Amino acid sequence: MKETTAIGLMSGSSLDGLDIALVRFQEENDKYRFQILEAETLPYPDHWKKQLAEAFHKQPKDLMQLDKDYGKYLGEQVLVFAKKHNAQPDFVASHGHTIFHKPEQHYTLQIGNGQELAKACGFTVINDFRSEDVGKGGQGAPLVPIGDKLLFSDYEICLNIGGIANVSYDEDGKRIACDLCIANQALNFLAQLKGLDYDRDGELARSGEVNMDLLKRLNRHPFYGQMPPKSLGREFFEENQKSLLKDLPIENMLATFVEHIALQIALGISHLPKGKILVTGGGARNKFLMERLQARTSHKVVIPEKQIIDYKEALVFAFLGLLRLEGKTNVLASVTGAESDSCSGQIWR
């Protein structure tokens, strides 16, 4: 049995912090098992939260510098984490932080310079998992479905609710996946208008009332009628939804957006045979959202242990790095719409 230890890094669009997970993989006869040995979420200091939030609007020269600085920052955090847990990983795999994602215009950008990251931590680094697929005409997203297929095959549907809600499942012998809707990007934006980082357990949303006019306007966008493959970036929220979230009590807007998320997820899986949905990401902790989702779907909503809720994406990016080093497919064309599968990611030694 082959054994590999890796560190996976994930930074989501909701800016909750840097997820970092130390994972042991065991491989035998092309079957993989994993164990999350240690994991933490490192909240961003105010400086970094501001830098990442404003990066969308930066000039190219400043963005290039931020890419290097953020790569160094990631490497420093990896080194502290590794020393704290007396770890010597075989490699580090980093998603980076998404600034732009416009696959229909053939570009995507996740900052966190791989060379700077490797220099700062001293380990082999794999990053930039999306660009190759976008270059092949794919969406470059979602990337997690290969992990869903090979690590979480006990579940018929895998749903992650982070800044964006995305889903993956097997259909006609192929893995299908797509982004379904904006999720915590919007909920956190609204909670922050009340001076909160997020709406704990969805209690503010629970206290509000759904505004049917706003709900109809949110559901009206043509994206929701498109078939997979399809993906979303921060641009979708900034350009299509943010301007709608005004002139109502914040509690009502939260209640309405929760209903929008639950409805779009339910519609996105309504054609699938009944089965278990593994729900991960910050949205799995939103009790009100989980109640509304279960009310909208006949599938069984399953909330896993805390480590899987919080660190599944960091785990899967470590797994993508392992597949990259083994020269195996880690991005599925059936998911992204690319002209072929990819073994994607840049390696920095």
C-alpha positions in Angstrom: 0.0 0.0 0.0 1.4 3.4 -1.0 1.2 6.2 1.5 1.5 9.9 0.9 1.2 12.9 3.3 0.1 16.3 1.9 -1.0 19.7 2.9 -4.0 21.2 1.1 -4.9 24.9 1.0 -8.2 26.4 0.2 -9.4 30.1 0.2 -13.0 30.6 -0.7 -14.7 33.6 -2.2 -16.6 34.3 1.1 -13.2 35.2 2.7 -13.9 33.2 5.8 -10.2 32.4 6.1 -7.5 30.1 4.9 -8.4 26.4 5.3 -5.3 24.2 5.8 -5.4 20.5 6.1 -2.7 17.8 6.7 -3.9 14.6 5.0 -2.6 11.1 4.7 -3.6 9.2 1.6 -3.3 5.4 1.2 -3.5 3.9 -2.3 -4.0 0.3 -3.2 -5.1 -1.1 -6.6 -6.1 2.4 -7.8 -8.4 2.9 -4.8 -7.8 5.7 -2.3 -8.4 6.2 1.4 -7.7 9.3 3.3 -7.4 10.5 6.9 -7.4 14.2 7.9 -4.6 14.3 10.5 -4.8 18.0 11.4 -6.8 20.9 10.1 -7.3 24.6 10.9 -9.1 27.6 9.5 -6.8 30.7 9.8 -9.0 33.8 9.8 -7.5 36.5 7.6 -6.0 39.5 9.4 -7.8 42.7 8.5 -5.0 43.7 6.1 -5.4 40.5 4.0 -9.1 40.5 4.1 -9.1 44.0 2.7 -6.4 43.2 0.1 -8.3 40.2 -1.2 -11.7 41.9 -1.1 -10.3 44.8 -3.2 -8.2 42.7 -5.5 -11.0 42.5 -8.0 -10.6 46.2 -8.7 -6.8 46.5 -8.7 -4.6 47.5 -11.6 -2.6 44.7 -13.3 0.8 45.8 -11.9 -0.6 45.9 -8.3 -2.3 42.5 -8.8 1.0 40.9 -9.9 2.6 42.2 -6.7 -0.3 41.0 -4.7 0.0 37.5 -6.3 3.6 37.3 -5.1 2.9 38.7 -1.6 0.0 36.4 -1.1 2.1 33.4 -2.3 4.7 34.3 0.3 2.0 34.7 3.0 0.6 31.2 2.1 4.0 29.7 2.4 4.6 31.3 5.8 1.3 29.9 7.1 2.2 26.4 5.8 5.6 26.5 7.5 4.0 27.6 10.9 1.4 24.9 10.5 3.9 22.2 9.6 6.2 23.1 12.5 3.2 23.2 14.9 2.2 19.7 14.0 5.7 18.3 13.4 4.8 17.5 9.8 7.0 16.9 6.8 4.5 16.7 3.9 5.5 15.2 0.6 4.0 18.3 -1.1 1.6 21.2 -0.7 -1.4 21.7 -3.0 -2.9 25.2 -3.1 -6.1 26.4 -4.8 -5.1 30.0 -4.3 -7.7 32.8 -4.0 -9.9 33.4 -7.0 -10.0 37.0 -8.3 -11.4 36.6 -11.8 -13.3 33.7 -13.3 -14.6 34.3 -16.8 -14.2 31.0 -18.6 -16.6 32.1 -21.4 -13.9 34.7 -22.2 -11.1 32.1 -21.7 -9.5 33.4 -18.5 -9.4 32.6 -14.8 -7.1 33.9 -12.1 -6.3 32.4 -8.7 -3.5 34.4 -6.9 -0.9 32.9 -4.6 2.3 32.6 -6.6 3.5 29.0 -6.5 7.2 29.9 -6.6 6.9 32.3 -3.7 4.9 29.8 -1.8 7.5 27.1 -2.3 10.3 29.4 -1.4 8.6 30.5 1.8 7.7 26.9 3.1 10.5 24.8 1.6 8.2 22.1 0.3 7.2 21.0 -3.3 4.1 23.0 -4.3 1.3 22.3 -6.9 -1.0 25.2 -7.8 -2.9 26.7 -10.7 -5.3 23.8 -11.2 -7.8 25.7 -13.5 -5.9 27.3 -16.3 -5.2 24.3 -18.4 -8.9 23.3 -18.5 -9.9 26.8 -19.4 -7.3 26.8 -22.2 -9.1 23.6 -23.5 -12.4 25.4 -23.7 -13.6 24.2 -20.3 -15.1 26.1 -17.3 -12.1 25.3 -15.1 -14.7 24.5 -12.5 -15.8 22.8 -10.4 -12.6 20.9 -9.6 -13.8 19.0 -6.5 -15.8 16.3 -8.4 -12.9 14.0 -9.0 -12.5 13.8 -5.2 -16.2 13.3 -4.8 -16.1 10.4 -7.3 -13.0 8.7 -5.8 -13.2 9.6 -2.1 -16.9 10.0 -1.4 -18.6 7.4 -3.6 -21.0 6.3 -0.8 -23.1 9.4 -1.6 -25.2 9.8 -4.7 -24.8 13.6 -4.6 -22.1 15.8 -3.2 -23.1 19.4 -2.5 -20.7 22.1 -1.3 -22.1 25.4 -0.1 -19.4 28.0 0.3 -19.3 31.4 -1.4 -20.9 29.5 -4.3 -23.0 26.4 -4.1 -21.9 23.6 -6.4 -23.0 20.0 -6.9 -21.6 16.8 -8.4 -23.1 13.3 -9.2 -22.8 10.4 -11.5 -25.1 10.2 -14.5 -25.0 7.7 -17.3 -21.5 6.6 -16.3 -20.1 10.1 -16.2 -19.3 12.5 -13.4 -21.4 15.7 -13.9 -21.0 18.8 -11.8 -21.7 22.5 -11.9 -22.2 25.6 -9.9 -25.8 26.2 -9.0 -26.0 29.6 -7.4 -24.3 32.2 -5.3 -24.5 31.3 -1.6 -22.4 32.6 1.3 -21.0 35.5 -0.8 -24.5 37.0 -0.6 -25.5 35.8 2.9 -22.2 37.1 4.4 -22.6 40.4 2.5 -26.0 40.9 4.1 -24.9 39.8 7.6 -22.0 42.3 7.4 -24.6 45.1 6.9 -25.7 44.2 10.5 -22.1 44.3 11.7 -21.7 40.5 11.8 -19.2 38.3 9.9 -22.0 35.9 9.1 -25.5 34.9 10.1 -24.9 32.2 12.7 -27.2 29.2 12.2 -29.3 31.4 9.9 -31.1 32.9 12.8 -31.4 36.4 11.3 -32.8 34.8 8.1 -35.2 32.7 10.2 -36.5 35.9 11.8 -37.3 37.5 8.4 -40.0 37.0 5.8 -39.5 36.0 2.2 -40.1 38.8 -0.3 -41.7 37.2 -3.3 -40.8 40.0 -5.7 -37.1 39.8 -4.8 -37.2 36.0 -5.0 -38.7 36.2 -8.5 -36.0 38.7 -9.6 -33.2 36.5 -8.2 -34.6 33.4 -9.9 -35.1 35.1 -13.2 -31.5 35.1 -14.4 -30.9 33.0 -17.6 -28.0 31.2 -15.9 -30.4 29.0 -14.0 -31.9 27.7 -17.2 -28.6 26.6 -18.6 -27.5 23.0 -18.6 -24.1 21.9 -17.2 -21.3 22.5 -17.6 -21.6 26.0 -16.1 -19.8 27.9 -13.3 -20.0 31.2 -11.4 -17.5 33.7 -10.1 -17.7 36.8 -7.9 -18.6 38.8 -11.0 -22.0 37.2 -11.1 -22.9 38.5 -7.6 -21.4 41.9 -8.3 -23.0 42.4 -11.7 -26.4 40.7 -11.2 -27.5 40.4 -7.6 -25.8 43.0 -5.3 -27.9 45.8 -6.7 -31.1 43.9 -5.9 -30.3 43.6 -2.2 -31.6 47.0 -1.0 -34.7 48.8 0.2 -35.8 45.9 2.4 -35.1 44.9 6.0 -31.9 42.9 6.1 -33.7 40.0 7.8 -36.1 39.8 4.9 -33.4 39.9 2.3 -31.5 37.1 4.2 -34.7 35.0 4.4 -35.3 35.6 0.7 -31.8 34.7 -0.4 -31.8 31.5 1.7 -35.0 30.5 -0.1 -33.4 31.3 -3.4 -30.4 29.1 -2.6 -32.6 26.2 -1.4 -34.8 26.4 -4.4 -31.9 26.5 -6.9 -30.2 23.6 -5.3 -33.4 21.6 -5.3 -34.1 22.4 -8.9 -30.5 21.5 -9.8 -30.9 17.9 -8.5 -34.6 17.4 -9.1 -34.0 15.1 -12.1 -31.9 12.6 -10.1 -33.2 9.4 -8.4 -33.7 9.8 -4.7 -30.5 9.4 -2.7 -28.2 10.8 -0.1 -26.8 14.4 -0.4 -23.5 14.9 1.4 -23.5 18.6 2.3 -20.2 20.4 3.1 -18.9 23.9 3.3 -19.9 26.7 5.6 -23.5 26.5 4.4 -23.9 23.1 6.1 -23.6 24.9 9.4 -26.6 27.2 8.5 -29.4 25.3 10.2 -32.1 27.4 8.7 -30.7 26.9 5.1 -30.5 23.1 5.7 -34.1 23.0 6.9 -35.3 24.9 3.8 -33.2 22.7 1.5 -34.7 19.5 3.1 -38.2 21.0 2.7 -37.5 21.6 -1.0 -36.1 18.2 -1.9 -37.0 14.6 -1.5 -33.3 13.6 -1.3 -31.9 12.9 2.2 -29.7 15.8 3.4 -26.7 14.4 5.3 -24.5 16.6 7.4 -21.1 14.9 8.0 -18.6 15.3 10.8 -17.1 18.7 11.4 -13.7 18.0 9.7 -15.5 17.0 6.4 -17.9 20.0 6.6 -15.0 22.5 7.0 -12.1 20.9 5.2 -13.4 18.8 2.3 -12.2 21.3 -0.3 -8.7 21.6 1.3 -8.7 17.7 1.4 -9.6 17.5 -2.3 -7.0 20.0 -3.4 -4.4 17.9 -1.6 -5.9 14.9 -3.6 -5.7 16.9 -6.9 -2.0 17.5 -6.2 -1.4 13.8 -5.6 -3.1 12.9 -8.9 -1.0 15.5 -10.6 2.2 14.1 -9.3 1.1 10.6 -10.3 0.3 11.8 -13.8 -3.4 10.9 -13.5 -6.5 12.8 -14.6 -7.6 15.3 -12.0 -9.9 17.5 -14.0 -12.9 15.9 -15.8 -14.0 17.1 -19.1 -17.5 15.7 -18.4 -17.7 18.2 -15.6 -16.1 21.3 -17.2 -17.0 20.9 -20.9 -13.4 20.9 -22.0 -12.2 19.1 -25.1 -10.5 16.5 -23.0 -9.6 15.5 -19.4 -6.6 17.1 -17.8 -3.8 16.3 -15.5 -3.6 19.9 -14.3 -1.5 22.0 -12.0 1.9 23.7 -12.0 4.7 22.1 -10.0 7.2 24.2 -8.1 10.1 22.3 -6.4 
